[in-house]
Amino acid sequence: MPSRPPFKPGARDDKKKFRPQTPRVAMLNLHRMGSFKYDLREILNAAPMDKTAIPTVVANIIAKASRVSVKETKEYVREIEKLGTIDKIAADDVCTLLDRYSKWR
């Protein structure tokens, strides 16, 4: 009966599945979510906009920034600015806030 080769730790490392690294994307820092929400609401409450639309805008911004990317979120903010939901000053402040609370992941 043939003998088995001795066990060598790490001998099968070359057979591990290789997963290519995806490029990093700027996203919302989830550890600072409470501060971000507070600052975002302060900006939107100070802006001349419909107060019933604020919770929807806040939820959309947080969802896009935490799941998709900060870049896509800024595009969304510019779109709702063009629609007239928020004014230019508030849109600029929100984009600055997104940069301040972003993290590469």
C-alpha positions in Angstrom: 0.0 0.0 0.0 1.5 3.4 -1.0 2.2 5.8 1.8 0.7 9.3 1.9 2.9 12.3 1.6 3.3 14.2 4.9 0.9 17.1 5.7 2.5 20.4 4.9 0.7 23.5 6.2 0.1 26.1 3.5 0.9 23.6 0.7 -2.5 24.3 -1.0 -2.3 28.1 -0.9 -1.9 28.2 -4.6 -5.3 26.5 -5.0 -7.3 29.1 -3.1 -9.9 31.0 -5.1 -8.6 34.3 -6.2 -11.0 37.2 -5.8 -9.9 40.4 -7.6 -10.0 43.5 -5.4 -12.8 45.9 -6.3 -11.9 49.6 -6.6 -12.6 51.6 -3.5 -15.5 54.0 -3.5 -16.2 56.9 -1.2 -19.3 56.0 1.0 -20.9 57.4 4.1 -19.0 56.6 7.3 -21.6 54.6 9.2 -19.9 55.1 12.6 -20.8 58.8 12.4 -24.4 58.3 11.2 -26.1 60.1 14.1 -24.0 63.3 13.6 -24.5 63.2 9.8 -28.3 62.9 10.2 -28.4 65.8 12.7 -26.3 68.1 10.5 -28.3 67.1 7.4 -31.6 67.9 9.1 -30.2 71.2 10.3 -29.2 72.2 6.7 -32.6 71.1 5.3 -34.7 72.8 8.0 -32.8 76.1 7.4 -33.4 75.8 3.7 -36.6 77.3 2.1 -38.2 74.0 1.1 -41.4 72.0 1.8 -41.0 70.7 5.3 -43.0 67.5 4.5 -40.4 66.5 2.0 -37.5 66.7 4.4 -37.8 63.1 5.8 -37.9 61.7 2.3 -34.9 63.6 1.1 -32.9 62.7 4.3 -33.8 59.0 3.8 -32.8 59.0 0.1 -29.5 60.8 0.8 -28.6 58.4 3.6 -29.6 55.3 1.5 -27.6 56.3 -1.5 -24.5 57.5 0.4 -24.3 54.4 2.6 -25.1 51.8 -0.1 -24.1 53.2 -3.5 -21.5 56.0 -3.3 -21.1 59.6 -2.3 -20.6 60.5 -6.0 -24.0 59.1 -6.9 -25.5 60.9 -3.9 -24.1 64.3 -5.0 -25.7 63.7 -8.5 -29.0 63.0 -6.8 -28.7 66.2 -4.7 -28.0 68.2 -8.0 -31.0 66.5 -9.6 -33.4 67.5 -6.8 -31.9 71.0 -6.9 -32.8 71.2 -10.6 -36.3 70.1 -9.8 -36.6 72.9 -7.3 -37.0 70.8 -4.2 -34.0 72.4 -2.5 -32.1 75.6 -3.3 -28.5 75.9 -4.4 -27.1 77.0 -1.0 -28.6 73.9 0.7 -27.4 71.6 -2.1 -23.8 73.0 -1.8 -23.9 72.5 2.0 -25.2 68.9 1.6 -22.4 68.1 -0.9 -19.8 69.6 1.5 -21.3 67.6 4.4 -21.1 64.4 2.3 -17.4 65.0 1.7 -16.8 65.6 5.4 -18.6 62.3 6.4 -17.3 60.1 3.7 -15.0 57.1 4.0 -13.3 55.0 1.3 -14.5 51.4 1.3 
